[in-house]
Structures are given as C-alpha cells and as structure tokens.
C-alpha cells in the first residue's frame, strides 16, 4: 500500500496548500470590503483625496487576491471573493459618478462582468443617498444629473436578461435599482415643486411686500 500512501500524501499536501490560500483569501476579502466601505464614505463626505488613496489600496488588495488564487479558480469565483470584487466595482463607480470622473471599465479593474454589473446596481443605491443629501442643499440641477445616471444604470441592467448562474443574481439587483430609482424620482419631484413654490413666494414678496 506504499503507492496509496504516496497518493494520499500528495492529496493531503494539495489540500493543505489550498486551505492556506482559502484562509488568506478570506482575510483579503474582508480587508477589501472594509476599504471599499471607507472609500464610499470618504466620497460622500467630499474627502476625495482620501477616497482616491483608499481606492488605490483596494486595487492593490484585489491584485494580491487574484495572485493568491491564481492556481485555484474555484476559490476565486467563490461567493465571498466575488462579493468583495463587487464592492470594489461599486466603490469605484460611486466615486466616478459623484466626481464626474470617467466610469471605470471592469477589465481595467480586473473584475468579472457579473460582479461589475451587480456593483453598478449597488452604486445606484449610493447615488440615492448622495441625491437626497444635495436635495437638502437645494441643488436640484445636480440632483437631476444623479437621477439621470441612476436611470442609465437601470436601463443597462434591465437589458442583461441572462440566466442567474451567469449574472450572479443580477435580476434581484435590477429590481432593487428600479425601486430606488422610482423613490428618488418621487423625492426629487417633490423637492423641485417645493423649490419652485418658494421661488414664486419670494418673487411675490419682493414685488408686493412694501405695499
């Protein structure tokens, strides 16, 4: 049974190496998600220099993750890794849309297309948050631009009518974007009407206030 022992030892060493890669990937994925979250927060706070540094770090982590799992494609396409890469795409897309920078390409980010599309959908939710913030500051024109970006995202996602196994659950994300889009449209419509009403009242007071 010496041959069987040799086979068993070979398999054991392979599993040990793969398990180490898996553990390292889990740690890296958590770190990647954390840095993406911090980058999005910095973007919302208009701390763009910090956001850029955090985004650069996310790309480094993602590159290391890809190298770590180069020999184990099944681990690379596991849920926790792809979820982390989805967060990477989301963070870069949010930054680009809020700062009017060019939209990042999934190939340039090194992100699988399904993860990118789901990240694009998640970014729409962050755009709603940004839109509500600028509505409060009376920036309705800017809010209209954000709404247009959300509309463009939904228009793209709804055309990706492929099996869920290919798109990574994109249909659920698309449904979420539709709901977020309609709520934001309603909020912006109310805000614009309120702004116009206030402007009309100010003009009336300026014209007839001294009479």
LINZI-V913031 format. One record per pair of residues at least 24 apart in sequence whose ideal C-beta (glycine too) atoms are under 7 Angstrom apart, sorted by sequence separation. I is the first residue (numbers start at 1). J is the second residue. D is the distance in whole Angstrom. If there is no record, write none. Layout:
# LINZI-V913031
i;j;d
I;J;D
I;J;D
This chain:
# LINZI-V913031
i;j;d
153;177;6
154;178;6
32;58;6
35;61;7
62;88;5
85;111;5
89;115;6
93;119;6
97;123;7
124;150;5
85;112;7
89;116;5
93;120;6
154;181;5
32;61;5
86;115;4
90;119;4
94;123;5
124;153;5
31;61;6
32;62;6
58;88;5
82;112;7
85;115;4
89;119;3
93;123;4
97;127;6
151;181;6
89;120;7
150;181;5
86;118;5
87;119;7
90;122;4
94;126;5
98;130;6
121;153;7
28;61;6
32;65;7
58;91;6
82;115;5
86;119;4
90;123;5
120;153;6
150;184;6
28;64;6
29;65;7
55;91;6
86;122;7
121;157;6
28;65;5
55;92;6
120;157;7
147;184;6
147;185;6
25;65;6
28;68;7
55;95;6
117;157;6
147;188;6
25;68;6
117;160;6
24;68;5
25;69;6
51;95;6
66;110;6
144;188;7
143;188;5
21;68;6
63;110;7
21;69;6
62;110;6
25;75;6
117;167;7
118;168;6
21;72;6
29;80;5
33;84;5
36;87;4
40;91;5
43;94;6
48;99;6
118;169;7
122;173;7
140;191;6
29;81;6
32;84;4
36;88;6
39;91;4
43;95;5
97;149;5
114;166;7
118;170;6
121;173;4
128;180;5
135;187;7
140;192;5
22;75;6
114;167;5
115;168;7
117;170;5
121;174;6
124;177;5
131;184;6
135;188;6
18;72;6
21;75;6
26;80;6
33;87;5
36;90;7
40;94;5
114;168;4
29;84;4
32;87;7
36;91;4
43;98;6
118;173;5
121;176;6
125;180;5
132;187;7
140;195;6
25;81;6
32;88;6
39;95;7
114;170;7
121;177;5
124;180;6
128;184;5
135;191;5
124;181;7
131;188;7
138;195;7
44;129;7
40;126;6
44;130;6
82;168;7
